[in-house]
């Protein structure tokens, strides 16, 4: 029984660590600067501050994050919105949302 509990705790810890490690606000910031900043015409700070953390989370969980990026930055090309980038853009936007108290350097 004790071994089972330890294995269960270890599996839970591993799943949480894997989920959090899958996206990165720092990488999102770099990707924004490289792939979106020019097309958006404004800084990453202004982009992220367009919504609160709850709003960004709702947009992302509804599967509308890419649509919101296109709405905020109409000149963005499809290559900049690859699925592998979206999780990092989201993490960046959420980390630096208007209610987070954090300000990015881009």
N, C-alpha and C positions, 0 to 999 in steps of 0.2 A: 504494500500500500504506500509506504514512504517513497519507494523508488518511482512508483507511478506519479505521485504528486510532484516529485522533482523533475520528472520528464515533462509533465504538463506545464510546469512553470518555465522550464527551459524552452519549450516550443513556443509558448506565448511571448517570451522575451525576444526570441529570434524573429518571430513574425512582426513584432512592433519595430524592432531595429531595422528589418528589411524594408518596411513601409516607409519609415522616416528617411532612410538613406536613398530612396528611389528618386527623390526630387531635391533640388538644392537652390535656395534663394540666391546664393552667390553666383552659381552657374546661370541662373535665370537673368541676373543683372548683366552679366557679360554677354549673354545671348541677346538681350534687349538692345544693348549698346551696339552690337555688331549687326543685328538683323532687323530691328524694328525702329530704332531711334530716328533714322533719316526719313523713313516712310511715315512715321507718326508726326514728325515735325516738332516734337517736344521731348523733354527729358523723361527718364525712367521715374523720377520722383513725381512728376505731373501725371504720368500714366497710372502709377500705382495708387495715387491719391484720388482717382476718379471714383473709387468705391471704398466702402468700409470692409473689414475682414469678413463680416457676415455676408455682405453682398457678394464679394468675390467668391466665397465658399458656395453660396447658392448658385451663382452663375456656373461655376465649375461642376458642381454636382448635378446640375440640370443638363450638362453636356453642351453648354452654350459659350464656353470660354473663347473658342476660336471666332465665333460670331461676334462676341463683344470686342475682341481685338480688331476685327475688321470694321466694326462700327466706330470705334475710337480712332482708328488709323486706316481710313479708306484706301490709301495707296499701297497697302501691304500686299506683297505678292505671295502666292501660295507656298513657295519654297520656304518662306520664313515661318510658316504655320504648320510645319511637319509635326506629326503626333509626338515624336520623341522630344520636341522642344516645348510643347504646350505645358507639360507637367512642371518644367522649370520656370516658364513664364508665370504660371499660376503661383508657384511657391514664392517667386519674387514679388508679384503683385500683392499677395496675401501678407507677406512679411512687412511690406512697406505701405500698406493701406492707410487711408486717411485717419483711421483711429488707432493705429499701431504705436505711434510715438517714435517710429524709426524713420530715418531719412537716408535714402541711397546716395551713392556718390556719382551716379551717372546722370 
